[in-house]
Amino acid sequence: MAPADAHTEAGAGPAPPTDTGAEDTLDLPLPEELLALFEEETPAAPGEDASATPALSLPSNTSVSSASPASSEPGDAGPAAGRRTATSSAALADLLDHPADWGPATTPAGVFQLVPVRLERDLAVISRWMNDPAVAAFWELAGSEAVTADHLRPQLDGDGRSVPCLGVLAGIPMSYWEIYRADLDPLARHYPARPHDTGIHLLIGGVNNRGRGAGTTLLRAVSDLVLDNRPLCARVVAEPDLRNTPSVSAFLSAGFRFSAEVELPDKRAALMVRDRTHRAQL
């Protein structure tokens, strides 16, 4: 299921312009982290012990993750998963440059920080937010705490390509975020992904925390945190539901540009992109 970044901002925004820039049509090589998941099948040399050569090949379905809402398709759990080398494990150990260590950001609304989710501490509040009708309309995770837990566990127990976080503003948890590797996600099948593209999903919990530019402020702060702490990331991307006009408007106001309409399995989305090279101008 792909969330629509519910209630990032109040009020309708302008219709997003269509981006025709050529920069989103480049074909780039797969990132090293993804290639490290698999080793190409190589015939053993004469006299060589074939059992010493991993018999793995890169599947056509390379952008696989079960970690984020845009990643509703299951990952490859076949025999190859049990034959990853120590090098592969090392490459996967830090896919998002440790969001827990990113530190706080000063915003007009107060000091903001991303705090990685701990299930035993945070499940109740996240589940309560998911049951807000305005949030549930896009995230589709209303129900008991078990529903929210089933959504969080694949990320918490995964390889680190998606990290769920609470957004804490002035010491108060008030939003939920998912920071994920868009280039390692099924989303990458639907747009020209580049190595280290970093995606974000969010919801703002509580009616009192919405509006007054809160979504725009937080989106800019979090995308700045990504760009400041992930030097290899050139773009922050998001894919809110096209029907969620307030969300799309908040992204535009936060320095993202509308890149394309994208047909995802569960929604028609607006692909929003914030470029490192233009962050000072937007």
C-alpha positions in Angstrom: 0.0 0.0 0.0 1.4 3.4 -0.9 0.5 6.2 1.5 -0.4 9.7 0.2 1.4 11.6 2.9 -1.8 12.6 4.5 -2.4 16.0 5.9 1.0 17.6 5.3 -0.7 21.0 4.9 -4.1 22.6 5.0 -5.8 24.3 2.0 -5.7 23.6 -1.7 -2.7 24.5 -3.7 -2.1 25.3 -7.3 -2.2 22.6 -9.9 1.4 21.3 -10.2 3.2 22.2 -13.5 4.4 19.3 -15.6 8.2 19.0 -15.6 9.7 18.3 -19.0 13.3 18.5 -17.9 15.6 15.9 -19.4 17.4 15.2 -16.2 14.8 12.6 -15.1 15.3 10.4 -18.1 18.9 9.4 -17.5 19.7 5.7 -17.3 22.3 5.2 -14.6 23.9 2.0 -13.3 22.4 0.1 -10.4 23.7 1.2 -7.0 26.4 -0.9 -5.4 24.2 -1.8 -2.4 21.7 -3.4 -4.7 24.3 -5.2 -6.8 25.7 -6.5 -3.5 22.5 -8.4 -2.8 23.3 -10.7 -5.7 26.3 -12.2 -7.3 26.3 -13.0 -11.0 26.5 -16.7 -11.8 30.0 -17.5 -13.0 31.1 -20.9 -14.3 33.8 -22.6 -12.3 37.2 -22.7 -13.9 38.5 -26.2 -14.9 39.6 -28.0 -11.7 37.9 -25.4 -9.5 35.5 -26.5 -6.8 32.2 -25.3 -8.1 30.7 -25.2 -4.6 33.1 -22.3 -3.8 31.5 -20.2 -6.5 28.1 -18.6 -5.5 25.5 -19.6 -8.1 23.5 -16.4 -8.0 22.3 -14.2 -10.7 20.7 -10.7 -10.8 17.0 -11.1 -11.2 14.9 -8.9 -13.4 13.0 -7.8 -10.4 15.8 -5.9 -8.8 13.9 -3.1 -6.9 12.3 -5.2 -4.3 11.5 -4.3 -0.7 8.9 -5.0 1.9 9.9 -2.2 4.0 7.9 0.9 3.0 4.3 1.5 2.0 5.4 2.0 -1.6 6.9 -1.4 -1.2 3.9 -3.6 -0.9 5.4 -6.3 -3.0 7.4 -9.0 -1.1 11.1 -9.2 -1.3 13.0 -12.1 -2.8 13.2 -14.7 0.0 14.6 -17.5 -2.2 17.8 -19.5 -1.7 19.9 -16.5 -2.8 18.9 -14.7 0.4 20.8 -17.3 2.5 24.0 -17.1 0.3 24.9 -13.4 0.8 28.6 -12.9 1.4 30.2 -11.0 4.3 30.8 -8.2 1.7 27.1 -8.0 0.9 26.2 -7.8 4.6 28.7 -4.9 5.1 27.3 -3.0 2.1 23.8 -3.3 3.4 24.6 -2.3 7.0 24.1 1.4 6.5 21.8 2.1 3.6 20.5 5.4 5.0 23.5 6.8 6.9 22.0 6.3 10.3 19.0 8.7 10.6 19.2 8.2 14.4 22.5 10.2 14.3 21.2 13.1 12.1 20.6 15.4 15.0 18.0 18.2 15.4 17.0 20.9 12.9 16.0 24.4 13.9 12.7 25.4 12.2 10.4 28.4 12.6 8.0 26.1 14.5 10.7 25.0 17.0 13.5 22.4 17.2 12.6 19.3 15.2 14.2 15.8 15.3 13.6 12.4 13.7 13.6 9.7 16.3 13.6 6.1 15.0 10.5 4.2 16.1 10.6 1.7 19.0 7.6 -0.6 18.8 7.1 -1.0 22.6 7.2 2.8 23.1 5.6 4.2 20.0 3.0 1.7 18.8 0.0 3.2 20.6 0.5 6.7 19.4 1.2 5.7 15.8 -1.9 3.5 15.8 -4.0 6.3 17.1 -2.9 8.5 14.3 -3.5 5.8 11.7 -7.1 5.7 12.9 -7.7 9.3 12.3 -10.2 9.3 9.3 -8.2 12.0 7.5 -5.0 9.8 7.7 -6.8 6.5 7.2 -8.2 7.7 3.9 -4.7 7.6 2.4 -2.6 5.3 4.5 -5.4 2.6 4.8 -4.0 1.3 8.1 -7.0 1.9 10.4 -7.7 -0.9 12.9 -6.2 -2.4 16.0 -2.6 -1.8 17.1 -1.8 -5.2 15.5 -2.5 -3.6 12.0 0.1 -0.8 12.7 2.5 -3.3 14.2 2.3 -5.5 11.1 3.2 -2.4 9.0 6.1 -1.4 11.2 7.8 -4.8 11.8 9.1 -5.4 8.2 10.9 -2.1 8.4 12.2 -2.6 12.0 13.4 -6.1 11.2 14.5 -5.4 7.6 17.9 -4.6 6.2 17.7 -0.8 6.8 16.4 0.4 3.5 13.4 2.0 5.2 13.5 3.5 8.7 10.3 4.5 10.4 10.6 7.6 12.7 8.6 9.8 15.0 8.9 13.5 14.2 9.4 15.3 17.5 8.8 19.0 17.5 9.7 21.1 20.6 9.9 17.9 22.5 6.5 16.6 21.5 6.0 13.6 19.1 3.6 15.0 16.4 4.3 13.2 13.1 5.3 9.9 11.6 7.9 9.5 8.9 9.4 6.8 6.8 12.8 7.5 5.3 13.6 5.0 2.6 15.9 4.2 -0.3 13.7 4.9 -3.3 16.3 3.4 -5.7 16.0 0.1 -3.8 12.2 0.2 -3.6 9.6 -1.1 -6.1 8.9 2.7 -6.7 12.1 2.6 -8.8 10.2 0.5 -11.4 7.9 3.5 -12.0 10.4 6.3 -12.5 14.0 6.8 -13.7 15.6 6.2 -10.3 19.1 7.3 -9.6 21.5 5.7 -7.1 20.9 6.9 -3.5 17.6 8.6 -4.3 15.9 8.9 -0.9 12.2 8.8 -0.4 10.0 10.1 2.4 6.4 9.3 3.6 4.8 11.3 6.3 1.7 12.0 8.3 1.0 14.7 10.8 -0.8 13.4 13.8 -3.5 15.4 15.6 -5.7 18.1 14.1 -4.0 20.8 16.2 -0.7 20.1 14.6 -2.0 20.6 11.0 -2.3 23.7 9.0 -0.5 27.1 9.4 2.3 25.9 7.1 3.3 23.0 9.4 3.6 20.5 6.5 5.8 22.8 4.4 8.0 23.6 7.4 8.6 20.0 8.3 9.0 18.8 4.7 11.8 21.3 4.1 13.4 20.4 7.4 13.4 16.7 6.8 14.6 17.0 3.2 17.4 19.2 4.4 18.3 16.6 7.0 18.5 14.0 4.2 20.7 16.1 1.9 22.9 17.3 4.8 23.5 13.8 6.1 23.5 11.7 2.9 26.3 13.2 0.8 25.7 10.6 -2.0 22.0 11.5 -2.3 21.3 14.0 -5.0 17.5 13.9 -4.8 14.8 13.5 -2.2 11.6 12.1 -3.7 8.0 11.5 -2.6 4.9 10.2 -4.2 1.7 11.7 -2.6 -1.7 10.7 -4.0 -2.7 13.2 -6.8 -6.1 13.5 -5.0 -4.3 14.9 -1.9 -4.0 18.5 -3.1 -3.0 19.9 0.3 -0.1 17.4 0.4 1.1 18.2 -3.2 0.9 21.9 -2.4 3.0 21.5 0.8 5.7 19.7 -1.2 5.8 22.4 -3.8 6.1 25.1 -1.1 8.9 23.1 0.6 11.1 23.3 -2.5 10.0 20.1 -4.3 9.1 20.2 -8.0 6.4 18.2 -9.7 8.2 15.7 -12.0 5.5 13.4 -13.3 2.3 11.6 -12.7 3.1 8.0 -11.8 0.7 5.0 -11.9 1.4 2.9 -8.8 -0.4 -0.3 -7.9 -2.7 1.4 -5.4 -2.9 5.0 -6.5 -2.1 7.6 -9.1 0.7 9.6 -7.6 2.5 12.9 -8.1 6.2 12.3 -8.2 7.8 15.1 -6.2 11.5 15.8 -6.4 13.8 18.1 -4.4 17.2 18.4 -6.1 20.3 19.1 -4.2 21.6 21.4 -6.9 18.5 23.6 -6.6 17.9 23.5 -2.9 19.2 27.0 -2.3 16.9 28.5 -5.0 13.7 26.7 -4.0 
